[in-house]
Amino acid sequence: MDAFNHHISRAAEAAKANEYLYQVLDIGQAMLQSGGEVSRVEDSIRRLCAAFGAERADVFTITSSIVVTIYAHHFGAVTQTRRITGTQYDLHRLELLNQLSRRICAQHLTPEETGRALAAIQAAPQYSFGTQLFTYALISASFTIFFGGSSLDALAAGAIGIVLKYLDRIIRQTEANAFLSALLCSCLGGLLAGLAVRSGLGENADMISIGNIMLLIPGIPMTNSLRDMFSGNTISGLMRFIEAVLLALVIACGFALVAGLL
């Protein structure tokens, strides 16, 4: 009877550990999708598992997957895997997730409290679409002037930046992959830059295109890939580095293709 009760108790603890681990993976997934580097995600997951009572936590994270195995004497070993798809870089959300992780470790929040806090972060409003349009226009125009374009080129680049943001929003709704999105945006950007010059709305298609290219450059993935490699996560770093390089090549090919046709 004691052995049976021990087995029941262990099964109940294992079920509770599975519930805890599922929430920890929710936080890790949100951090990775928001632009967190692999080393940050792995360290946060290990600390969260320890805060929930795990004696050991083995975490393996790459850009597309998180695998976690935790162990404690009272529930045994528990393993969960999470497939990561899609990214939406949001450094403010990443900071909120970091704060939540520290709060969980310091205050040992219950699963219910953790779930409510995570839901509040995910429901937090982002920049409005109008603000995003203004930002795209400002970035395009600013880089055009920075690289030597005229004020007329800057105005054309800003207008094209707004069009590219609309296109990006439409593509995201279809859940197309990042390479297709980059190719379509770069082709449209190059086409509109050429048309702007031909119609007299711009003076130099190259300067206009440079301003629009800066909207598409994968700066965060490239930076995170180097940080991952320097911190010892070579596989994840190489994967991100190769993805960023391929994305940059796709962007360059899109603009070059349209420039050749015009």
C-alpha positions in Angstrom: 0.0 0.0 0.0 2.8 2.4 0.8 4.5 1.7 -2.5 1.1 2.3 -4.3 0.6 5.6 -2.5 4.2 6.6 -3.3 3.6 5.8 -7.0 0.4 7.9 -7.0 2.1 10.8 -5.3 5.0 10.6 -7.7 2.6 10.6 -10.7 0.8 13.6 -9.3 4.1 15.5 -8.9 5.2 14.5 -12.4 1.9 15.9 -13.8 2.5 19.2 -11.9 6.1 19.3 -13.2 4.7 18.9 -16.7 2.4 21.8 -16.2 5.2 24.0 -14.8 7.5 23.0 -17.7 4.9 23.8 -20.3 4.6 27.4 -18.9 8.4 27.7 -18.8 8.5 26.7 -22.5 5.9 29.3 -23.2 8.2 32.0 -21.8 11.2 30.6 -23.6 9.4 30.5 -26.9 8.2 34.1 -26.5 11.7 35.2 -25.7 13.2 33.5 -28.7 10.5 34.8 -31.1 10.9 38.3 -29.7 14.6 38.4 -30.6 16.3 36.9 -27.6 19.6 35.2 -28.2 19.9 31.5 -27.5 22.2 31.9 -24.4 19.7 34.2 -22.8 16.8 31.8 -23.5 18.6 28.8 -22.1 19.8 30.6 -19.0 16.3 31.9 -18.3 14.8 28.4 -18.7 17.3 26.8 -16.4 16.7 29.4 -13.7 12.9 29.1 -14.0 13.1 25.3 -13.8 15.2 25.7 -10.6 12.6 28.1 -9.2 9.9 25.6 -9.8 11.8 22.9 -7.8 13.9 21.1 -10.4 17.2 19.7 -9.1 18.6 19.6 -12.6 17.6 21.2 -15.9 19.2 20.3 -19.3 18.2 22.8 -22.0 19.0 22.6 -25.7 17.9 25.5 -27.9 18.3 26.3 -31.5 16.4 28.9 -33.6 13.6 26.4 -34.4 13.3 24.2 -31.4 13.6 24.1 -27.6 14.2 20.8 -25.8 14.1 20.7 -21.9 14.6 17.8 -19.5 14.2 18.4 -15.8 14.8 16.1 -12.9 13.9 16.1 -9.2 13.7 13.2 -6.8 10.0 13.6 -6.0 8.8 13.5 -9.6 11.6 11.9 -11.7 12.6 13.0 -15.2 10.3 15.1 -17.4 11.0 16.1 -21.0 9.2 18.5 -23.3 10.0 19.8 -26.8 8.7 23.0 -28.4 8.8 23.7 -32.1 9.5 27.4 -32.8 8.0 28.9 -35.9 8.0 32.5 -37.0 9.6 35.6 -35.4 8.3 39.0 -34.6 11.2 41.0 -33.1 10.0 43.1 -30.1 12.7 44.2 -27.7 10.2 45.8 -25.4 8.4 42.5 -25.0 11.7 40.7 -24.5 12.5 43.1 -21.6 9.1 42.4 -20.1 9.7 38.7 -20.3 13.1 39.1 -18.7 11.4 41.0 -15.8 8.8 38.2 -15.5 11.6 35.6 -15.3 13.3 37.5 -12.5 10.0 37.9 -10.7 9.2 34.2 -10.9 12.7 33.3 -9.5 12.4 35.9 -6.7 8.8 35.4 -5.7 8.2 31.8 -6.7 4.9 32.6 -8.5 2.2 29.9 -8.8 1.4 28.5 -12.3 -1.8 30.5 -12.2 0.0 33.8 -11.4 2.6 33.0 -14.1 0.0 32.3 -16.7 -1.8 35.6 -16.0 1.4 37.6 -16.1 2.5 36.0 -19.4 -0.9 36.6 -20.9 -0.8 40.2 -19.9 2.6 40.6 -21.6 1.4 38.9 -24.8 -1.7 41.1 -24.8 0.2 44.3 -24.3 -0.4 46.7 -27.2 2.4 47.2 -29.7 3.1 50.3 -31.8 0.1 51.3 -33.8 0.1 50.6 -37.6 0.2 54.4 -38.2 3.3 54.7 -36.0 4.9 51.8 -37.9 4.2 53.5 -41.2 5.8 56.7 -40.0 8.8 54.8 -38.7 9.3 53.0 -42.1 9.1 56.3 -43.9 11.5 58.0 -41.5 14.1 55.2 -41.7 14.0 55.1 -45.5 14.3 58.9 -45.9 17.0 59.2 -43.3 19.3 56.5 -44.7 18.8 57.9 -48.2 20.1 61.3 -47.1 22.8 59.7 -45.0 24.2 57.9 -48.1 24.2 61.0 -50.2 20.7 61.2 -51.7 18.9 64.4 -52.3 15.8 65.7 -50.5 13.7 64.6 -53.4 15.2 61.1 -53.2 14.4 61.1 -49.5 10.8 61.9 -50.1 10.5 59.2 -52.7 12.2 56.6 -50.4 9.9 57.6 -47.5 6.8 57.0 -49.7 8.1 53.7 -50.9 8.9 52.7 -47.3 5.2 53.2 -46.5 4.2 50.9 -49.5 6.7 48.3 -48.3 5.2 48.3 -44.9 1.7 47.7 -46.3 3.1 44.8 -48.4 4.9 43.3 -45.4 1.6 43.4 -43.4 -0.2 41.6 -46.2 2.5 39.0 -46.6 2.5 38.3 -42.8 -1.2 37.6 -42.9 -0.6 34.8 -45.4 2.1 33.3 -43.1 4.6 33.2 -46.0 8.3 32.5 -45.1 10.8 35.3 -44.5 12.6 34.7 -47.8 9.5 35.1 -49.9 8.6 38.3 -48.0 12.1 39.7 -48.5 12.1 38.9 -52.2 8.8 40.5 -52.9 9.5 43.6 -50.8 13.0 44.1 -52.5 11.5 43.6 -56.0 8.7 46.1 -55.3 11.2 48.5 -53.7 13.5 48.4 -56.7 10.7 48.7 -59.1 9.1 51.8 -57.4 12.6 53.4 -57.1 13.1 53.1 -60.8 9.6 54.4 -61.6 10.0 57.3 -59.2 13.1 58.5 -61.1 11.6 58.0 -64.5 8.5 60.0 -63.5 10.6 62.8 -62.0 9.7 62.1 -58.4 13.3 61.2 -57.6 16.8 61.8 -58.9 18.8 58.7 -58.2 17.3 55.2 -58.0 20.4 53.8 -56.2 20.1 56.3 -53.3 16.3 55.6 -53.1 16.9 51.9 -53.1 19.6 52.1 -50.4 17.1 53.8 -48.0 14.6 51.0 -48.6 17.2 48.2 -48.4 17.9 49.3 -44.8 14.3 48.4 -43.8 15.0 44.8 -44.9 18.5 44.1 -43.6 18.5 41.3 -41.0 20.5 43.2 -38.4 19.1 41.5 -35.2 19.6 37.9 -36.5 23.2 38.7 -37.6 24.0 40.3 -34.3 22.4 37.4 -32.3 24.3 34.9 -34.4 27.6 36.4 -33.5 26.6 36.6 -29.8 25.5 33.0 -29.8 28.8 31.8 -31.4 30.9 33.8 -28.9 28.9 32.4 -26.0 29.6 28.8 -27.1 26.3 28.1 -28.9 28.0 27.4 -32.2 25.2 25.4 -33.9 22.5 28.0 -33.2 24.9 30.8 -34.1 25.9 29.2 -37.4 22.2 28.6 -38.3 21.3 32.2 -37.6 24.3 33.5 -39.5 23.6 31.4 -42.6 19.9 32.4 -42.5 20.9 36.1 -42.2 23.4 35.8 -45.1 20.8 34.0 -47.3 18.2 36.7 -46.5 20.7 39.5 -47.4 21.4 37.7 -50.7 17.7 37.4 -51.5 17.3 41.1 -50.8 20.2 42.0 -53.0 19.0 39.7 -55.8 15.5 41.3 -55.7 16.8 44.8 -56.1 19.4 43.7 -58.7 16.8 41.8 -60.7 14.5 44.8 -61.0 17.4 47.2 -61.7 18.5 44.9 -64.6 15.0 44.9 -66.1 14.7 48.6 -65.9 
